[in-house]
Amino acid sequence: MGTYQDGGAEDGSGAGRRGLWVEEPARRRRMPDPVRVTAVRAVLIVSVTLTQATVTFFLTLTGSWLAFPMALGAVAGTIVATWGVLDVWITRQTWNQRYGVVSEPSSTARSRRREARRAAKAARAARKADPARISREDGPLAAFGRR
């Protein structure tokens, strides 16, 4: 988002004048496209359902014969709106599981991977240092595995 800046000089000459809009960095990163699409869909469905429920309420107050069919439609709309909101939640969770690995120093995933690499390196060093252990290449069945 940009903000309005009055950038004119005091003498009115216009020297050092900046544009009307100054770009600011976003506070949050943009939502992923699939999540944004489902969120827009859910907002539209919920807004239509709320409008339908309001119309149903006023038709019920006036005693119109359309009140009952509209009430059935409002119930169906509520079910669809609930599905839409759940769809946003599920899509967000799915996207985070597939693509949401955060690689920052504060990430617990990074420290766990580092510990796992250290443990694997120590295990390899221990295997190399142990002379009594027979490696696969020198074992009695090594000739059968070569092709």
Biotite code that builds the C-alpha atoms (Angstrom):
import biotite.structure as struc

atoms = struc.array([
    struc.Atom([0.000, 0.000, 0.000], chain_id="A", res_id=1, res_name="MET", atom_name="CA", element="C"),
    struc.Atom([1.138, 3.506, -0.597], chain_id="A", res_id=2, res_name="GLY", atom_name="CA", element="C"),
    struc.Atom([0.613, 6.545, 1.554], chain_id="A", res_id=3, res_name="THR", atom_name="CA", element="C"),
    struc.Atom([-0.087, 10.111, 0.532], chain_id="A", res_id=4, res_name="TYR", atom_name="CA", element="C"),
    struc.Atom([2.928, 12.359, 0.979], chain_id="A", res_id=5, res_name="GLN", atom_name="CA", element="C"),
    struc.Atom([2.990, 16.143, 0.698], chain_id="A", res_id=6, res_name="ASP", atom_name="CA", element="C"),
    struc.Atom([6.392, 16.488, -0.929], chain_id="A", res_id=7, res_name="GLY", atom_name="CA", element="C"),
    struc.Atom([6.514, 20.136, -1.990], chain_id="A", res_id=8, res_name="GLY", atom_name="CA", element="C"),
    struc.Atom([9.262, 22.464, -0.843], chain_id="A", res_id=9, res_name="ALA", atom_name="CA", element="C"),
    struc.Atom([8.378, 25.341, 1.483], chain_id="A", res_id=10, res_name="GLU", atom_name="CA", element="C"),
    struc.Atom([9.144, 27.992, -1.130], chain_id="A", res_id=11, res_name="ASP", atom_name="CA", element="C"),
    struc.Atom([6.776, 26.313, -3.577], chain_id="A", res_id=12, res_name="GLY", atom_name="CA", element="C"),
    struc.Atom([9.473, 25.707, -6.185], chain_id="A", res_id=13, res_name="SER", atom_name="CA", element="C"),
    struc.Atom([8.827, 21.982, -6.306], chain_id="A", res_id=14, res_name="GLY", atom_name="CA", element="C"),
    struc.Atom([12.503, 21.103, -5.792], chain_id="A", res_id=15, res_name="ALA", atom_name="CA", element="C"),
    struc.Atom([13.002, 17.760, -4.079], chain_id="A", res_id=16, res_name="GLY", atom_name="CA", element="C"),
    struc.Atom([9.415, 16.849, -4.822], chain_id="A", res_id=17, res_name="ARG", atom_name="CA", element="C"),
    struc.Atom([8.377, 13.233, -4.401], chain_id="A", res_id=18, res_name="ARG", atom_name="CA", element="C"),
    struc.Atom([5.461, 11.436, -5.933], chain_id="A", res_id=19, res_name="GLY", atom_name="CA", element="C"),
    struc.Atom([2.071, 11.262, -4.301], chain_id="A", res_id=20, res_name="LEU", atom_name="CA", element="C"),
    struc.Atom([2.474, 7.582, -3.451], chain_id="A", res_id=21, res_name="TRP", atom_name="CA", element="C"),
    struc.Atom([5.414, 6.044, -1.644], chain_id="A", res_id=22, res_name="VAL", atom_name="CA", element="C"),
    struc.Atom([5.655, 2.274, -1.723], chain_id="A", res_id=23, res_name="GLU", atom_name="CA", element="C"),
    struc.Atom([5.857, 0.585, 1.631], chain_id="A", res_id=24, res_name="GLU", atom_name="CA", element="C"),
    struc.Atom([6.805, -3.053, 2.213], chain_id="A", res_id=25, res_name="PRO", atom_name="CA", element="C"),
    struc.Atom([3.889, -5.347, 2.888], chain_id="A", res_id=26, res_name="ALA", atom_name="CA", element="C"),
    struc.Atom([3.275, -6.312, 6.479], chain_id="A", res_id=27, res_name="ARG", atom_name="CA", element="C"),
    struc.Atom([2.432, -9.883, 5.548], chain_id="A", res_id=28, res_name="ARG", atom_name="CA", element="C"),
    struc.Atom([3.228, -12.033, 2.577], chain_id="A", res_id=29, res_name="ARG", atom_name="CA", element="C"),
    struc.Atom([0.506, -12.521, 0.008], chain_id="A", res_id=30, res_name="ARG", atom_name="CA", element="C"),
    struc.Atom([-1.704, -15.567, 0.363], chain_id="A", res_id=31, res_name="MET", atom_name="CA", element="C"),
    struc.Atom([-0.926, -18.397, -2.059], chain_id="A", res_id=32, res_name="PRO", atom_name="CA", element="C"),
    struc.Atom([-3.113, -18.372, -5.177], chain_id="A", res_id=33, res_name="ASP", atom_name="CA", element="C"),
    struc.Atom([-5.157, -21.530, -4.415], chain_id="A", res_id=34, res_name="PRO", atom_name="CA", element="C"),
    struc.Atom([-5.935, -20.289, -0.913], chain_id="A", res_id=35, res_name="VAL", atom_name="CA", element="C"),
    struc.Atom([-6.891, -16.845, -2.186], chain_id="A", res_id=36, res_name="ARG", atom_name="CA", element="C"),
    struc.Atom([-9.197, -18.338, -4.827], chain_id="A", res_id=37, res_name="VAL", atom_name="CA", element="C"),
    struc.Atom([-11.035, -20.458, -2.254], chain_id="A", res_id=38, res_name="THR", atom_name="CA", element="C"),
    struc.Atom([-11.223, -17.506, 0.156], chain_id="A", res_id=39, res_name="ALA", atom_name="CA", element="C"),
    struc.Atom([-12.835, -15.288, -2.487], chain_id="A", res_id=40, res_name="VAL", atom_name="CA", element="C"),
    struc.Atom([-15.268, -18.061, -3.363], chain_id="A", res_id=41, res_name="ARG", atom_name="CA", element="C"),
    struc.Atom([-16.164, -18.534, 0.306], chain_id="A", res_id=42, res_name="ALA", atom_name="CA", element="C"),
    struc.Atom([-16.742, -14.803, 0.842], chain_id="A", res_id=43, res_name="VAL", atom_name="CA", element="C"),
    struc.Atom([-19.078, -14.675, -2.161], chain_id="A", res_id=44, res_name="LEU", atom_name="CA", element="C"),
    struc.Atom([-21.018, -17.742, -1.004], chain_id="A", res_id=45, res_name="ILE", atom_name="CA", element="C"),
    struc.Atom([-21.345, -16.427, 2.561], chain_id="A", res_id=46, res_name="VAL", atom_name="CA", element="C"),
    struc.Atom([-22.485, -13.002, 1.364], chain_id="A", res_id=47, res_name="SER", atom_name="CA", element="C"),
    struc.Atom([-25.143, -14.512, -0.903], chain_id="A", res_id=48, res_name="VAL", atom_name="CA", element="C"),
    struc.Atom([-26.301, -16.769, 1.948], chain_id="A", res_id=49, res_name="THR", atom_name="CA", element="C"),
    struc.Atom([-26.564, -13.851, 4.373], chain_id="A", res_id=50, res_name="LEU", atom_name="CA", element="C"),
    struc.Atom([-28.545, -11.849, 1.813], chain_id="A", res_id=51, res_name="THR", atom_name="CA", element="C"),
    struc.Atom([-30.820, -14.823, 1.249], chain_id="A", res_id=52, res_name="GLN", atom_name="CA", element="C"),
    struc.Atom([-31.350, -15.262, 4.986], chain_id="A", res_id=53, res_name="ALA", atom_name="CA", element="C"),
    struc.Atom([-32.232, -11.564, 5.340], chain_id="A", res_id=54, res_name="THR", atom_name="CA", element="C"),
    struc.Atom([-34.751, -11.773, 2.496], chain_id="A", res_id=55, res_name="VAL", atom_name="CA", element="C"),
    struc.Atom([-36.208, -14.922, 4.072], chain_id="A", res_id=56, res_name="THR", atom_name="CA", element="C"),
    struc.Atom([-36.601, -13.112, 7.391], chain_id="A", res_id=57, res_name="PHE", atom_name="CA", element="C"),
    struc.Atom([-38.483, -10.206, 5.802], chain_id="A", res_id=58, res_name="PHE", atom_name="CA", element="C"),
    struc.Atom([-40.670, -12.552, 3.747], chain_id="A", res_id=59, res_name="LEU", atom_name="CA", element="C"),
    struc.Atom([-41.537, -14.414, 6.943], chain_id="A", res_id=60, res_name="THR", atom_name="CA", element="C"),
    struc.Atom([-42.506, -11.145, 8.641], chain_id="A", res_id=61, res_name="LEU", atom_name="CA", element="C"),
    struc.Atom([-44.826, -10.225, 5.767], chain_id="A", res_id=62, res_name="THR", atom_name="CA", element="C"),
    struc.Atom([-46.390, -13.684, 5.673], chain_id="A", res_id=63, res_name="GLY", atom_name="CA", element="C"),
    struc.Atom([-45.527, -14.271, 2.024], chain_id="A", res_id=64, res_name="SER", atom_name="CA", element="C"),
    struc.Atom([-45.860, -17.715, 0.499], chain_id="A", res_id=65, res_name="TRP", atom_name="CA", element="C"),
    struc.Atom([-42.228, -17.386, -0.689], chain_id="A", res_id=66, res_name="LEU", atom_name="CA", element="C"),
    struc.Atom([-40.975, -17.554, 2.902], chain_id="A", res_id=67, res_name="ALA", atom_name="CA", element="C"),
    struc.Atom([-40.933, -21.375, 3.071], chain_id="A", res_id=68, res_name="PHE", atom_name="CA", element="C"),
    struc.Atom([-39.042, -21.989, -0.207], chain_id="A", res_id=69, res_name="PRO", atom_name="CA", element="C"),
    struc.Atom([-36.601, -19.218, 0.691], chain_id="A", res_id=70, res_name="MET", atom_name="CA", element="C"),
    struc.Atom([-36.083, -20.777, 4.137], chain_id="A", res_id=71, res_name="ALA", atom_name="CA", element="C"),
    struc.Atom([-35.211, -24.093, 2.489], chain_id="A", res_id=72, res_name="LEU", atom_name="CA", element="C"),
    struc.Atom([-32.812, -22.244, 0.195], chain_id="A", res_id=73, res_name="GLY", atom_name="CA", element="C"),
    struc.Atom([-31.265, -20.446, 3.178], chain_id="A", res_id=74, res_name="ALA", atom_name="CA", element="C"),
    struc.Atom([-30.661, -23.777, 4.922], chain_id="A", res_id=75, res_name="VAL", atom_name="CA", element="C"),
    struc.Atom([-29.033, -25.172, 1.783], chain_id="A", res_id=76, res_name="ALA", atom_name="CA", element="C"),
    struc.Atom([-27.007, -21.970, 1.451], chain_id="A", res_id=77, res_name="GLY", atom_name="CA", element="C"),
    struc.Atom([-25.807, -22.303, 5.030], chain_id="A", res_id=78, res_name="THR", atom_name="CA", element="C"),
    struc.Atom([-24.572, -25.822, 4.314], chain_id="A", res_id=79, res_name="ILE", atom_name="CA", element="C"),
    struc.Atom([-22.783, -24.643, 1.162], chain_id="A", res_id=80, res_name="VAL", atom_name="CA", element="C"),
    struc.Atom([-21.285, -21.655, 3.018], chain_id="A", res_id=81, res_name="ALA", atom_name="CA", element="C"),
    struc.Atom([-19.982, -23.952, 5.732], chain_id="A", res_id=82, res_name="THR", atom_name="CA", element="C"),
    struc.Atom([-18.405, -26.122, 3.045], chain_id="A", res_id=83, res_name="TRP", atom_name="CA", element="C"),
    struc.Atom([-16.832, -23.024, 1.485], chain_id="A", res_id=84, res_name="GLY", atom_name="CA", element="C"),
    struc.Atom([-15.237, -21.922, 4.751], chain_id="A", res_id=85, res_name="VAL", atom_name="CA", element="C"),
    struc.Atom([-13.969, -25.441, 5.440], chain_id="A", res_id=86, res_name="LEU", atom_name="CA", element="C"),
    struc.Atom([-12.580, -25.532, 1.899], chain_id="A", res_id=87, res_name="ASP", atom_name="CA", element="C"),
    struc.Atom([-10.482, -22.439, 2.651], chain_id="A", res_id=88, res_name="VAL", atom_name="CA", element="C"),
    struc.Atom([-9.158, -24.027, 5.829], chain_id="A", res_id=89, res_name="TRP", atom_name="CA", element="C"),
    struc.Atom([-8.354, -27.358, 4.166], chain_id="A", res_id=90, res_name="ILE", atom_name="CA", element="C"),
    struc.Atom([-6.725, -25.698, 1.143], chain_id="A", res_id=91, res_name="THR", atom_name="CA", element="C"),
    struc.Atom([-4.579, -23.559, 3.434], chain_id="A", res_id=92, res_name="ARG", atom_name="CA", element="C"),
    struc.Atom([-3.489, -26.564, 5.493], chain_id="A", res_id=93, res_name="GLN", atom_name="CA", element="C"),
    struc.Atom([-2.726, -28.585, 2.350], chain_id="A", res_id=94, res_name="THR", atom_name="CA", element="C"),
    struc.Atom([-0.683, -25.763, 0.837], chain_id="A", res_id=95, res_name="TRP", atom_name="CA", element="C"),
    struc.Atom([1.273, -25.319, 4.062], chain_id="A", res_id=96, res_name="ASN", atom_name="CA", element="C"),
    struc.Atom([2.043, -29.041, 4.217], chain_id="A", res_id=97, res_name="GLN", atom_name="CA", element="C"),
    struc.Atom([3.255, -29.151, 0.602], chain_id="A", res_id=98, res_name="ARG", atom_name="CA", element="C"),
    struc.Atom([5.049, -25.843, 0.205], chain_id="A", res_id=99, res_name="TYR", atom_name="CA", element="C"),
    struc.Atom([5.179, -24.184, 3.601], chain_id="A", res_id=100, res_name="GLY", atom_name="CA", element="C"),
    struc.Atom([8.621, -25.195, 4.852], chain_id="A", res_id=101, res_name="VAL", atom_name="CA", element="C"),
    struc.Atom([10.070, -22.123, 6.480], chain_id="A", res_id=102, res_name="VAL", atom_name="CA", element="C"),
    struc.Atom([13.831, -21.947, 6.236], chain_id="A", res_id=103, res_name="SER", atom_name="CA", element="C"),
    struc.Atom([14.699, -19.253, 8.722], chain_id="A", res_id=104, res_name="GLU", atom_name="CA", element="C"),
    struc.Atom([17.080, -19.336, 11.672], chain_id="A", res_id=105, res_name="PRO", atom_name="CA", element="C"),
    struc.Atom([14.100, -19.391, 14.015], chain_id="A", res_id=106, res_name="SER", atom_name="CA", element="C"),
    struc.Atom([12.625, -22.417, 12.285], chain_id="A", res_id=107, res_name="SER", atom_name="CA", element="C"),
    struc.Atom([12.624, -25.605, 14.330], chain_id="A", res_id=108, res_name="THR", atom_name="CA", element="C"),
    struc.Atom([12.798, -27.631, 11.118], chain_id="A", res_id=109, res_name="ALA", atom_name="CA", element="C"),
    struc.Atom([16.205, -26.212, 10.260], chain_id="A", res_id=110, res_name="ARG", atom_name="CA", element="C"),
    struc.Atom([17.704, -27.051, 13.676], chain_id="A", res_id=111, res_name="SER", atom_name="CA", element="C"),
    struc.Atom([16.275, -30.574, 13.512], chain_id="A", res_id=112, res_name="ARG", atom_name="CA", element="C"),
    struc.Atom([17.764, -31.142, 10.067], chain_id="A", res_id=113, res_name="ARG", atom_name="CA", element="C"),
    struc.Atom([21.116, -29.848, 11.320], chain_id="A", res_id=114, res_name="ARG", atom_name="CA", element="C"),
    struc.Atom([21.012, -32.268, 14.285], chain_id="A", res_id=115, res_name="GLU", atom_name="CA", element="C"),
    struc.Atom([20.096, -35.166, 11.997], chain_id="A", res_id=116, res_name="ALA", atom_name="CA", element="C"),
    struc.Atom([23.022, -34.351, 9.676], chain_id="A", res_id=117, res_name="ARG", atom_name="CA", element="C"),
    struc.Atom([25.422, -34.214, 12.634], chain_id="A", res_id=118, res_name="ARG", atom_name="CA", element="C"),
    struc.Atom([24.153, -37.562, 13.946], chain_id="A", res_id=119, res_name="ALA", atom_name="CA", element="C"),
    struc.Atom([24.486, -39.183, 10.507], chain_id="A", res_id=120, res_name="ALA", atom_name="CA", element="C"),
    struc.Atom([27.991, -37.788, 10.104], chain_id="A", res_id=121, res_name="LYS", atom_name="CA", element="C"),
    struc.Atom([28.983, -39.106, 13.554], chain_id="A", res_id=122, res_name="ALA", atom_name="CA", element="C"),
    struc.Atom([27.546, -42.532, 12.691], chain_id="A", res_id=123, res_name="ALA", atom_name="CA", element="C"),
    struc.Atom([29.532, -42.652, 9.430], chain_id="A", res_id=124, res_name="ARG", atom_name="CA", element="C"),
    struc.Atom([32.693, -41.647, 11.257], chain_id="A", res_id=125, res_name="ALA", atom_name="CA", element="C"),
    struc.Atom([32.087, -44.356, 13.876], chain_id="A", res_id=126, res_name="ALA", atom_name="CA", element="C"),
    struc.Atom([31.622, -47.001, 11.148], chain_id="A", res_id=127, res_name="ARG", atom_name="CA", element="C"),
    struc.Atom([34.846, -45.979, 9.450], chain_id="A", res_id=128, res_name="LYS", atom_name="CA", element="C"),
    struc.Atom([36.771, -45.962, 12.724], chain_id="A", res_id=129, res_name="ALA", atom_name="CA", element="C"),
    struc.Atom([35.691, -49.506, 13.709], chain_id="A", res_id=130, res_name="ASP", atom_name="CA", element="C"),
    struc.Atom([38.230, -51.923, 12.081], chain_id="A", res_id=131, res_name="PRO", atom_name="CA", element="C"),
    struc.Atom([36.459, -55.093, 13.301], chain_id="A", res_id=132, res_name="ALA", atom_name="CA", element="C"),
    struc.Atom([33.400, -54.353, 11.205], chain_id="A", res_id=133, res_name="ARG", atom_name="CA", element="C"),
    struc.Atom([33.257, -55.993, 7.768], chain_id="A", res_id=134, res_name="ILE", atom_name="CA", element="C"),
    struc.Atom([31.979, -53.646, 5.117], chain_id="A", res_id=135, res_name="SER", atom_name="CA", element="C"),
    struc.Atom([29.556, -54.825, 2.455], chain_id="A", res_id=136, res_name="ARG", atom_name="CA", element="C"),
    struc.Atom([32.195, -54.661, -0.248], chain_id="A", res_id=137, res_name="GLU", atom_name="CA", element="C"),
    struc.Atom([34.481, -57.127, 1.594], chain_id="A", res_id=138, res_name="ASP", atom_name="CA", element="C"),
    struc.Atom([31.864, -59.559, 2.925], chain_id="A", res_id=139, res_name="GLY", atom_name="CA", element="C"),
    struc.Atom([31.458, -63.234, 1.910], chain_id="A", res_id=140, res_name="PRO", atom_name="CA", element="C"),
    struc.Atom([28.495, -62.444, -0.404], chain_id="A", res_id=141, res_name="LEU", atom_name="CA", element="C"),
    struc.Atom([30.115, -59.445, -2.075], chain_id="A", res_id=142, res_name="ALA", atom_name="CA", element="C"),
    struc.Atom([30.845, -61.404, -5.290], chain_id="A", res_id=143, res_name="ALA", atom_name="CA", element="C"),
    struc.Atom([27.163, -62.183, -5.786], chain_id="A", res_id=144, res_name="PHE", atom_name="CA", element="C"),
    struc.Atom([26.140, -58.549, -5.561], chain_id="A", res_id=145, res_name="GLY", atom_name="CA", element="C"),
    struc.Atom([28.567, -57.339, -8.271], chain_id="A", res_id=146, res_name="ARG", atom_name="CA", element="C"),
    struc.Atom([27.405, -57.233, -11.870], chain_id="A", res_id=147, res_name="ARG", atom_name="CA", element="C"),
])
